[in-house]
Amino acid sequence: MKAYDVKYGTKVVVKDDEAVVPPGALPVYKGDEIVIGRLDGMYCNGKNSDGERIYIAAWTEVELCTTETLKSAQ
């Protein structure tokens, strides 16, 4: 599913090999767990597992975080 389809506050795992982020933003990698924030133009903001603010392109492919996705990401 695309990041823009995810409800605010939902924990997801990034599935794209190369997530697009704005210039100067923290990098986001495949397998990273993030909590989706709000859609802001072409980016969704959120927080990574360290609590840092991140931005990903709204079309980034993500998967809802479940115990199964956590096990497969390890």
C-alpha positions in Angstrom: 0.0 0.0 0.0 1.1 3.6 -0.6 2.0 5.8 2.4 -0.7 8.3 1.4 -3.3 5.6 2.1 -2.2 5.0 5.6 -4.1 6.4 8.6 -2.3 9.0 10.8 -0.5 7.3 13.7 -0.2 3.9 12.1 3.1 2.0 12.4 4.4 0.6 9.1 7.4 -1.0 7.6 9.0 0.6 4.5 9.0 -1.9 1.5 10.6 0.3 -1.2 14.3 -0.4 -1.9 15.0 3.3 -2.2 12.6 5.5 -0.4 12.5 9.1 -1.8 13.1 11.8 0.9 13.5 15.5 0.5 16.9 17.1 0.3 18.6 17.3 3.7 16.2 14.9 5.3 17.2 11.8 7.3 17.5 8.8 5.0 14.8 6.0 5.2 15.7 2.5 4.2 13.8 -0.7 3.3 12.7 -2.5 6.5 12.7 0.7 8.6 9.7 0.9 11.0 8.0 4.3 11.1 4.9 5.8 12.5 3.1 7.7 9.7 2.2 11.3 10.4 0.3 13.6 8.1 0.4 14.0 4.4 2.1 17.3 3.5 2.1 17.9 -0.2 4.2 15.2 -1.9 5.7 13.9 1.4 4.3 12.1 4.4 6.0 13.0 7.7 6.4 10.7 10.6 8.8 9.4 13.2 11.3 6.6 13.0 12.1 4.0 15.7 14.5 6.6 17.4 11.7 9.2 17.6 13.3 11.4 14.9 11.1 13.3 12.4 11.4 11.7 9.0 9.8 12.5 5.6 9.1 10.0 2.8 7.5 10.4 -0.6 3.7 9.9 -0.4 3.9 7.1 -3.0 6.4 5.1 -1.0 5.3 1.5 -0.7 4.7 0.4 3.0 3.2 -2.5 4.8 1.2 -2.3 8.0 3.3 -3.4 11.0 2.3 -6.7 12.4 4.2 -9.4 14.3 4.7 -11.2 11.0 6.3 -8.2 9.3 8.5 -7.6 12.3 9.8 -11.2 12.2 10.4 -11.2 8.4 12.4 -7.9 8.6 14.9 -9.3 11.1 
